[in-house]
Amino acid sequence: MPPGVVLRDAKPGDEALVAHFVRRLAEYEELTHEAVGTAEDFARALFGPLPHAHAAIIEKAGEAVGFALWYYDFSTFRARPGLYLEDIFVEPEHRGGGIGKAVFRVLAARAIAEGCARMNWQVLDWNAPSIAFYRGLGARPLDDWTTMRLEGETLAALAA
């Protein structure tokens, strides 16, 4: 980690901070209309009886400056889990100093220690700075895959 930067696992009481950073990310991505999760929702998802995700808080000189949130998926072809990075966000004034790369390094080490075959994440097509950053890490785009989604009414209709 860069000097003065700490990446710590989120703990109960951090759910409002996670919700805050999710909203900040949604603002950056111009998707605030989709960011409807509340602190209570994150408390259940991260710290409930059956946690569905994990989060870490990025602190610089004791101040929270970002977060990462991930969960585990599974590769049937490799019969091993994968670490799926749902979101990472660093406040703009703290970018460019190695924090993002350090977070990816820590998560990659976690993935290996936990027997994961891979790390995956998505990036918006228009986000050229992030795409360049990820390529600099050695990541490659999966251009031959299309993300599909069911949600809201279509999800409910199919379930019915």
N, C-alpha and C positions, 0 to 999 in steps of 0.2 A: 504494500500500500504506500502511496505517497506520504511524506511526513505529515503527521497530524491527522491523518485520515484513518477511520476505523469502520469496518463493516461488521455489524453485529446482528445476530438473529433477532427478529422482532419478538416481542414478548407481550403478554396481556397488558393493556394500557397503551399500546402503540397503534391500535386500530384507527384512531382519528388521524394520526400522522400518515398512515398508509392511505386512508381515504383522501387526505389532502394532496399527497403526491400523485395519486391517480387522477385527481381533478387537474393538477398542474400539467400532467402528461396529456390529458384530454384537451386542454387549452392549446398546447403546442400542436397537437394533431388536428385541431379544429373539429373535435368530436365531443364537445361538452354535452351535447344532447344525448349521448350514449352513456355517459358516466353517471349512472344512477345508484351505484353501490354506496351504502352508508357505513359509518363506523361500526354499527351493529352488525351489518352484513359481513364486514371483514372480521369482526370478532368471532362470529360463528365459523366462517370459512377457514380462519387461521388457527383458532384456539378452541373450537368446539369439540364435542365428544368424538367426532370423526373429521379431523382436519382435512380439507381438500386442497390446500395450498400452503406454501411456506413463503416467508418474506424476510428480508434483511434491510436494515436501516443503514444508510451511509451517513457518517458523521465526520465533520471536519472541525477541529478545534472545539469539540463538544456541541456543535450545532448540526442539526439534521439538515442535510443538503440533497438527499435523494433516497431512492429505495430500489430494490429488485424484488420481484415476486415470481415464483416458479412452482411447478408441480411436476409429477412424474407421469410420463406416458409409457407406452410399451411397444417394443418392436417385436412383432410375431416372427419376422424373418430371422432375427438374431436371438430371440427368446430372452431378451434382456430389457431392463427399463431404460428410459431416456429422461434426461432433465429437460423439461420444456420451460424456457424462460418466457413467461407471459408478458412481463413488462420490466423495463429498467428506465429510470429517470434520474438525471442529475440536473440540479438547477443551472440555468444557462451561465450564470456568473462563475460557476465552479467547473465548467467544462474546459477541456484542453490541457488539464494538468495531470492526466494519467489516471484519474479516478475510474472512469469507465473501463479502461483496460484492466485495471487491478480487480474490479468487480468480476469481470469475465474470467480472469485468471483464478480467482477464488472459487467461482461456481464450476469451472472446468475441473479443478482439483476435487471439489465435492463430488461431482459426477463420477469421476474415476474412482474415488474412495468408496462410493456407494454402488459400484459395479455397473454403472450406466454405459451403454454402448455409444451414446451420442448426446449432443445438445442441439436443440432446435429452438427457433424463434421466428417471428415474422417481422417484417418492416414494410411500411407503406412505400409504394413505388416512387412517390415524389420526394422521399426523404433522402436526397443524394448525400448529405453529410454523414448520415448514419450508415448508409450502404457502403460508402467509402471506408468508414471506420471498421465495419464488420469484415470487409474484404481484407483490410490491413491485418486483422486478426487471423486470417487464413480461412474464414468462412466462405462458403460458396452458395450461390442461390440455387434453389431447386426449381428451375424454370419449367420443368416438365410435369409439375404437380399443380393442381388447382385446388385452392381451399374452398370447401363447400360448407354451407351453414343452414341449419333449421333453427328458427327462434320464434318466440311469440305465438301468434295465431297459427302459423304453419306447423310449428312443433306440436302444439296442442291438438291440431286437426289430425296429424299423423298418429299421435298417441291414442286418439279416440277411435 
